[in-house]
Amino acid sequence: MANGRKPLVWLHGEVKSPPFSKEARIEAGTLLRRLQEGESLGMPHSRPMPGIGKRCHELRVRDENRNWRIVYRLDDDAIVIADVFAKTAQQTPQKVIKVCQRRLAKYDEAAGEI
């Protein structure tokens, strides 16, 4: 990829308005760009999500009146976005975890990586 940046592969969801505010879109875009450039992000911006799978994490984006999460996986050749959702509870809902696992498995199957 140009400038040595990994591409973003969106399996689901978008960072757009509505519902993201302009400020949250900018923050999410900045964090995603940092990941594309190979930077390793930690708290408070990102945390590992081993319950979803290896190399899976969630970006934490604060918005005006809600918190957003972007579930992603760091692959050698891309940043794979599995889901974007509003965080409404302390724990990530099991439904979100299962959906992300299914999407990533389907992506790996299509890429021949099983």
N, C-alpha and C positions, 0 to 999 in steps of 0.2 A: 504494500500500500504506500501511497505517497507520504513522504516525510517519515517513513518507518512506523506509521500508526497502524494499529490493528483495526480492522473494520468492525462495526457494530452489526450483529445479526439479531434482528428483532423477531422473536417467535410470537410475541403477543404484547399488546399495550403500546402506548405512545406517551411521550412527554409533550403535552400540548395544552392549550388553554381554549375553552375550559376543559378540565377542571384545574389544572396547574395555574398558579398565578405567574406573572411575568418573572418575578424574582425567583420563584421555585424552578421555573424552566431554565433560567440562567445558571442557578446553582447545580441542577442536575446535569446540564450540558457541560459545565466546567468539570464536574467530577468524572463524567464519562470520558471527556477528552484526556484528563489526567490518566485514567486507566488505559486508554488507547495508546498513550505515549509510554506505557510501561511502568508507571508509578504504582507502588504498592500502597493502598490506602488502608488505614486502620480507623479505630474509633476516634472521634464520634461520627465520621463520615461513612464508614463501612464496617461490617462485621461478618465473620465466616458463618456459613449456614451448612454445616456438615450433615444435618438432617435431610437436606435436599440432595446432596451429592458432593463428590470430590470437586474442589476448586470453585464451589458455589459460595456466593456472598450476597449481602443485601446492602444497597446504598440507602442511606438515611437522609431524606430531604425534608426539612421543615418548611411548611407553608404558612400562610396567614392564619388559618384556623384548622389545619389538620397536618398530619405527618404522612409522608409518602414513602413507599419502599419500592426499590427497583431490584428485583432478583436477577443476578447475573452469574455467569460462569466464565472463568478465565481459561480459554483454550489457547493452544500455542499459536493459532492463526487468526483468532478473532475473540471479541467479547460477545458472548451469547446472552441476550436478554430474554429471560424466561417469563417474566411478569412485571407489571407495574400495578400497585394497588395502594389504597389508602389504609393506613394502619389504624385500627380502631380498638385493638386490645393489646395487652402487654405481650402475649405470645402470638407468633405467626399462626393463623388458622391452619388446621390440618388440611382443609380443602385446598388452600393455596400451595402447601407443600406437595400434595399429591398431583395437582395440576402441573406444577413446575417439573416434577419428576417425569411425568408423562410426556410433556413437551420436549424435554431434553433427551429422553430416550428415543422419541420419534425423530428428532434432529440427528442423533447419532446413527440411528438406523438408516436414514436417508443418505447420510455422509459415509456410510459403510464402516462405522467405527465401533461396531458391537463386538 
